[in-house]
């Protein structure tokens, strides 16, 4: 029987299935347990697939697999890129990288880029004094040059959300997109909170595609506040710390690997 009193859930598959099972599904990339058949089918349908460990954090172990022209394949992990003439050769190599851990295959979203580098957003959602979910911070995360993940621990650069969305959406479009992200994350928090009512905070990773549609990439039930430490405006991190104190959460605010954007 499921323990509804837990405050953290480590399995990405469990959290993703909860979101795929409701009205939020159109904003959640298709996600399945990793298998050779599943990966091939998803590559045929989407062209790009992210293979990620079912548990873990900081973007460690995530691979970007791509179907290229003329039946070729490529995948990247960290700064390493490998090309293959056949699906079988690529699959064997990916399996070796995975080791024995359970992995997922997730539909690749063609995200917006900043100076050629992919970016996404970390949205912090916390319960307020009345027990209601509130968005307490949104930070943009730009991937380290040459990498596929935006995590600060992987050398990502942190920006205000509007700064990243402005070039693609304009000022008004950026405001609308940020509003859509806020609504989406509150809906996701409500869905997960009904299943696990003891949860007090979530760090939700949102990507925005080239049509300005937001996608929920991942939900973290013990989120690192690092991105918000790097923002020049300290309002969000002060609010996050204040909300966390209400339910006994203490944060490490040391954030050495991420960079601050300008």
C-alpha positions in Angstrom: 0.0 0.0 0.0 1.3 3.5 -0.9 2.6 5.6 2.0 0.7 8.9 1.6 2.7 10.4 4.5 6.1 10.5 2.6 7.5 13.9 1.8 9.9 12.7 -0.9 9.4 10.3 -3.9 12.7 9.4 -5.7 11.3 7.5 -8.7 10.9 9.8 -11.7 8.6 7.2 -13.3 6.1 7.2 -10.4 5.9 11.0 -10.4 5.6 11.2 -14.2 2.9 8.6 -14.4 0.8 10.6 -11.9 1.0 13.7 -14.2 0.4 11.7 -17.4 -2.7 10.2 -15.9 -4.7 13.5 -15.8 -5.4 16.8 -17.6 -1.7 17.8 -17.4 -0.7 15.0 -19.8 -0.5 17.3 -22.8 2.3 19.2 -21.0 4.3 16.1 -20.0 6.7 14.4 -22.5 5.9 10.8 -23.3 7.9 8.7 -20.8 8.3 4.9 -20.6 10.6 2.5 -18.8 13.8 2.0 -21.0 13.8 -0.9 -23.4 15.4 -1.6 -26.8 12.0 -1.7 -28.5 10.7 1.3 -26.7 13.7 3.5 -27.5 13.5 2.6 -31.2 9.8 3.4 -31.4 10.3 6.7 -29.6 13.2 7.7 -31.9 11.0 6.9 -34.9 8.2 9.1 -33.5 10.1 12.0 -32.0 13.7 11.9 -33.4 15.2 12.8 -30.1 14.9 10.8 -26.8 16.4 11.5 -23.4 17.5 8.4 -21.5 17.7 9.1 -17.8 18.1 7.2 -14.5 14.8 6.6 -12.7 16.4 8.0 -9.5 19.1 10.5 -9.1 19.7 14.3 -9.4 21.9 17.0 -10.8 21.5 15.7 -14.4 24.0 12.9 -13.7 23.8 10.1 -16.2 21.3 11.7 -18.6 21.9 10.8 -22.3 20.5 12.5 -25.4 19.8 10.0 -28.2 19.1 11.2 -31.7 18.1 9.6 -35.0 20.2 11.1 -37.7 19.9 11.1 -41.5 20.6 7.9 -43.5 19.9 5.5 -40.7 22.6 6.8 -38.4 22.4 7.5 -34.7 24.1 9.7 -32.1 24.0 10.0 -28.4 25.6 12.4 -25.9 26.4 12.1 -22.2 28.3 15.0 -20.6 30.7 16.3 -23.2 31.0 13.0 -24.9 29.3 12.5 -28.3 29.3 9.1 -30.1 28.0 8.4 -33.6 26.9 5.0 -34.9 26.0 3.5 -38.3 23.4 1.2 -36.8 20.7 1.2 -34.1 22.1 -2.0 -32.7 25.5 -0.5 -32.2 24.1 2.6 -30.5 21.8 0.6 -28.3 24.6 -1.7 -27.0 26.8 1.4 -26.2 23.9 3.1 -24.4 23.2 -0.1 -22.4 26.8 -0.2 -21.2 26.6 3.4 -20.1 23.5 2.7 -18.1 25.0 0.0 -16.0 22.4 -1.9 -13.9 20.2 1.0 -12.8 16.7 1.4 -14.0 16.4 4.1 -16.7 13.6 5.9 -18.5 13.1 7.0 -22.1 11.5 10.4 -22.4 10.3 12.2 -25.5 12.8 14.9 -26.5 11.4 18.5 -26.5 13.0 20.9 -29.0 13.6 23.6 -26.5 14.4 27.3 -26.9 18.1 28.2 -26.9 20.1 31.2 -25.6 23.3 31.9 -27.5 23.0 28.4 -29.0 22.7 26.7 -25.6 19.5 24.9 -24.5 17.7 26.3 -21.4 14.9 25.4 -19.1 13.4 26.7 -15.8 13.3 25.6 -12.2 10.1 26.6 -10.6 9.9 26.3 -6.8 6.5 25.5 -5.4 5.9 25.5 -1.6 3.0 25.3 0.8 2.3 28.6 2.6 1.1 29.0 6.2 -2.4 28.1 5.1 -1.3 24.8 3.6 -1.9 26.0 0.0 0.6 25.7 -2.8 2.4 28.9 -3.9 5.1 29.6 -6.5 8.0 31.1 -4.6 10.6 31.4 -7.4 11.3 30.9 -11.1 14.9 30.7 -12.4 16.2 30.1 -15.9 19.0 27.6 -16.4 21.2 27.7 -19.5 23.3 24.6 -20.2 27.1 24.7 -20.0 28.5 25.1 -23.5 28.6 21.7 -25.2 26.4 20.0 -22.6 22.8 18.7 -22.8 21.7 19.4 -19.3 21.1 22.8 -17.6 21.8 21.9 -14.0 23.9 24.3 -12.0 25.9 21.4 -10.7 26.9 20.7 -14.3 28.1 24.2 -14.8 24.9 25.8 -16.0 24.3 29.5 -15.9 21.3 31.0 -14.0 19.3 33.9 -15.4 16.0 35.7 -14.7 13.2 33.9 -16.6 12.2 37.0 -18.6 15.8 37.5 -19.8 15.8 34.2 -21.5 12.2 34.3 -22.9 12.4 37.9 -24.2 14.3 37.2 -27.4 11.9 34.5 -28.6 8.6 35.9 -27.1 9.0 39.6 -26.6 8.2 41.3 -23.3 4.5 40.5 -23.4 5.0 37.0 -24.7 7.5 36.3 -21.9 5.1 37.5 -19.3 2.4 35.2 -20.7 4.7 32.3 -20.8 5.8 32.8 -17.2 2.2 33.0 -16.2 1.5 29.7 -18.0 4.4 28.1 -16.2 3.1 29.3 -12.8 -0.4 27.9 -13.5 1.0 24.6 -14.8 3.3 24.0 -11.8 0.5 24.8 -9.3 -1.7 22.3 -11.1 1.1 19.7 -10.9 1.7 20.4 -7.2 -2.0 20.0 -6.6 -2.0 16.6 -8.4 1.0 15.3 -6.5 -0.1 16.8 -3.2 -3.5 15.0 -3.4 -1.6 11.7 -3.8 1.1 12.6 -1.2 -0.5 15.2 1.2 2.6 15.3 3.5 4.7 17.0 0.7 5.5 20.6 1.4 7.7 21.6 -1.5 8.5 20.7 -5.1 11.1 21.9 -7.6 9.5 21.5 -11.0 11.7 21.6 -14.2 9.9 23.2 -17.1 11.1 23.4 -20.7 9.6 25.8 -23.3 9.5 24.6 -26.9 9.8 26.8 -30.0 6.1 27.4 -30.1 6.3 28.7 -26.5 4.5 25.6 -25.1 5.7 24.7 -21.5 6.5 21.1 -20.8 7.1 19.5 -17.4 10.4 17.6 -17.6 10.8 16.5 -14.1 9.5 17.0 -10.5 11.9 17.1 -7.6 10.5 16.4 -4.1 13.6 17.6 -2.3 14.7 20.5 -4.5 18.1 22.3 -4.3 17.6 26.0 -4.0 21.0 26.6 -5.8 19.5 28.3 -8.9 17.8 31.0 -6.8 21.0 31.7 -4.9 22.6 32.9 -8.2 19.9 35.4 -9.1 20.9 39.0 -8.6 17.4 39.7 -7.2 17.4 38.0 -3.8 13.6 38.2 -3.3 13.0 34.5 -4.4 15.7 32.9 -2.3 14.6 34.9 0.8 11.0 33.8 0.2 12.0 30.2 -0.3 14.0 30.1 2.9 11.1 31.7 4.8 8.6 29.3 3.5 10.9 26.3 4.2 11.4 27.4 7.8 7.7 27.0 8.4 7.9 23.3 7.8 11.3 22.7 9.3 13.4 22.7 6.1 16.9 24.1 6.2 18.8 24.7 3.0 22.4 24.7 2.1 22.9 28.0 0.2 26.4 27.2 -1.0 26.4 27.0 -4.8 29.8 26.9 -6.3 29.5 25.2 -9.7 26.6 27.2 -11.2 27.3 30.6 -12.7 25.3 33.8 -12.6 24.0 35.3 -15.9 23.9 39.0 -16.7 
